[in-house]
Amino acid sequence: MKDFHTSVEKLRRDAADAAVIRDLATDRVKREMYDKLNIHFSRLADEVEQAIRSFGPD
């Protein structure tokens, strides 16, 4: 389970990094791409957390 928690943490960091880049981007296409990455990484992290909960406690 620890590996799953580590994966969630990495996905959350990746989502946060994408959000920072999105906010700094001046090009509309890049901003939209990094926004999609932020959303995608956040959803993946949510899905992994949901899977962890479905397996029960550590």
GROMACS elastic network, one bead per residue, 0.5 to 0.9 nm:
[ bonds ]
;  ai    aj funct       b0    kb
    1     4     6  0.51329   500
    1     5     6  0.64477   500
    1     6     6  0.86837   500
    1    52     6  0.73941   500
    1    58     6  0.63160   500
    2     5     6  0.50609   500
    2     6     6  0.61528   500
    2     7     6  0.85761   500
    2    58     6  0.81952   500
    3     7     6  0.61451   500
    3     8     6  0.86866   500
    4     8     6  0.62619   500
    4     9     6  0.86817   500
    4    48     6  0.71153   500
    4    49     6  0.80197   500
    4    52     6  0.72511   500
    5     8     6  0.50721   500
    5     9     6  0.62676   500
    5    10     6  0.86840   500
    5    48     6  0.83815   500
    5    49     6  0.77741   500
    5    52     6  0.82029   500
    6     9     6  0.51103   500
    6    10     6  0.62479   500
    6    11     6  0.86607   500
    7    10     6  0.51013   500
    7    11     6  0.61491   500
    7    12     6  0.85877   500
    7    45     6  0.77536   500
    7    48     6  0.80236   500
    8    11     6  0.50976   500
    8    12     6  0.61435   500
    8    13     6  0.86198   500
    8    44     6  0.80994   500
    8    46     6  0.79103   500
    8    48     6  0.65378   500
    8    49     6  0.68965   500
    9    12     6  0.51089   500
    9    13     6  0.62227   500
    9    14     6  0.86206   500
    9    45     6  0.78176   500
   10    13     6  0.50433   500
   10    14     6  0.60804   500
   10    15     6  0.85169   500
   10    45     6  0.85165   500
   11    14     6  0.50023   500
   11    15     6  0.60773   500
   11    16     6  0.85697   500
   11    41     6  0.55208   500
   11    42     6  0.68215   500
   11    44     6  0.71708   500
   11    45     6  0.55962   500
   12    15     6  0.50309   500
   12    16     6  0.61826   500
   12    17     6  0.86128   500
   12    38     6  0.88867   500
   12    41     6  0.68127   500
   12    42     6  0.62457   500
   12    44     6  0.89620   500
   12    45     6  0.64199   500
   13    16     6  0.50279   500
   13    17     6  0.60955   500
   13    18     6  0.85599   500
   13    41     6  0.88378   500
   14    17     6  0.50261   500
   14    18     6  0.61292   500
   14    19     6  0.85775   500
   14    37     6  0.85274   500
   14    38     6  0.74831   500
   14    41     6  0.66761   500
   14    42     6  0.85564   500
   15    18     6  0.51269   500
   15    19     6  0.62235   500
   15    20     6  0.87670   500
   15    34     6  0.89560   500
   15    37     6  0.68531   500
   15    39     6  0.71520   500
   15    40     6  0.77872   500
   15    41     6  0.51316   500
   15    42     6  0.58256   500
   15    45     6  0.89694   500
   16    19     6  0.50210   500
   16    20     6  0.63054   500
   16    21     6  0.87417   500
   16    38     6  0.68729   500
   16    41     6  0.88871   500
   16    42     6  0.87204   500
   17    20     6  0.51392   500
   17    21     6  0.62890   500
   17    22     6  0.85066   500
   17    38     6  0.79308   500
   18    21     6  0.51543   500
   18    22     6  0.59605   500
   18    23     6  0.85529   500
   18    33     6  0.89911   500
   18    34     6  0.52706   500
   18    35     6  0.69099   500
   18    36     6  0.86895   500
   18    37     6  0.62506   500
   18    38     6  0.52197   500
   18    41     6  0.87667   500
   19    23     6  0.61073   500
   19    24     6  0.86229   500
   19    34     6  0.66202   500
   19    35     6  0.64185   500
   19    37     6  0.82273   500
   19    38     6  0.57209   500
   19    39     6  0.89093   500
   20    23     6  0.51509   500
   20    24     6  0.62876   500
   20    25     6  0.86305   500
   20    34     6  0.87341   500
   21    24     6  0.50784   500
   21    25     6  0.59420   500
   21    30     6  0.87609   500
   21    31     6  0.76664   500
   21    34     6  0.67464   500
   21    35     6  0.88303   500
   22    25     6  0.52333   500
   22    26     6  0.85017   500
   22    30     6  0.71084   500
   22    32     6  0.73168   500
   22    33     6  0.78436   500
   22    34     6  0.50255   500
   22    35     6  0.59172   500
   22    38     6  0.84644   500
   23    26     6  0.82707   500
   23    31     6  0.71141   500
   23    34     6  0.87509   500
   23    35     6  0.87194   500
   24    31     6  0.80674   500
   25    28     6  0.75107   500
   25    30     6  0.64356   500
   25    31     6  0.54607   500
   25    34     6  0.87150   500
   26    29     6  0.89177   500
   26    30     6  0.77549   500
   26    31     6  0.71036   500
   27    30     6  0.54216   500
   27    31     6  0.61389   500
   27    32     6  0.87116   500
   28    31     6  0.50132   500
   28    32     6  0.61382   500
   28    33     6  0.85881   500
   29    32     6  0.51678   500
   29    33     6  0.61620   500
   29    34     6  0.87000   500
   30    34     6  0.61248   500
   30    35     6  0.84106   500
   31    34     6  0.53368   500
   31    35     6  0.60989   500
   31    36     6  0.86903   500
   32    35     6  0.50029   500
   32    36     6  0.62425   500
   32    37     6  0.86711   500
   33    36     6  0.51531   500
   33    37     6  0.62861   500
   33    38     6  0.86850   500
   34    38     6  0.60509   500
   34    39     6  0.85678   500
   35    38     6  0.50492   500
   35    39     6  0.62885   500
   35    40     6  0.85728   500
   36    39     6  0.51188   500
   36    40     6  0.60024   500
   36    41     6  0.85694   500
   37    41     6  0.60001   500
   37    42     6  0.83723   500
   38    41     6  0.53819   500
   38    42     6  0.61188   500
   38    43     6  0.86146   500
   39    42     6  0.51618   500
   39    43     6  0.61426   500
   39    44     6  0.86279   500
   40    43     6  0.51950   500
   40    44     6  0.61891   500
   40    45     6  0.86453   500
   41    44     6  0.50776   500
   41    45     6  0.61614   500
   41    46     6  0.86107   500
   42    45     6  0.51288   500
   42    46     6  0.62152   500
   42    47     6  0.86818   500
   43    47     6  0.61576   500
   43    48     6  0.86425   500
   44    47     6  0.50479   500
   44    48     6  0.61959   500
   44    49     6  0.85768   500
   45    48     6  0.51665   500
   45    49     6  0.61675   500
   45    50     6  0.85686   500
   46    49     6  0.51152   500
   46    50     6  0.61401   500
   46    51     6  0.86647   500
   47    51     6  0.61971   500
   47    52     6  0.86323   500
   48    51     6  0.50090   500
   48    52     6  0.61986   500
   48    53     6  0.86859   500
   49    52     6  0.50103   500
   49    53     6  0.62712   500
   49    54     6  0.86755   500
   50    53     6  0.51212   500
   50    54     6  0.62725   500
   50    55     6  0.89010   500
   51    54     6  0.50448   500
   51    55     6  0.65357   500
   52    55     6  0.53335   500
   52    56     6  0.67726   500
   52    57     6  0.80736   500
   52    58     6  0.85876   500
   53    56     6  0.52109   500
   53    57     6  0.70735   500
   54    57     6  0.87784   500
   55    58     6  0.83530   500
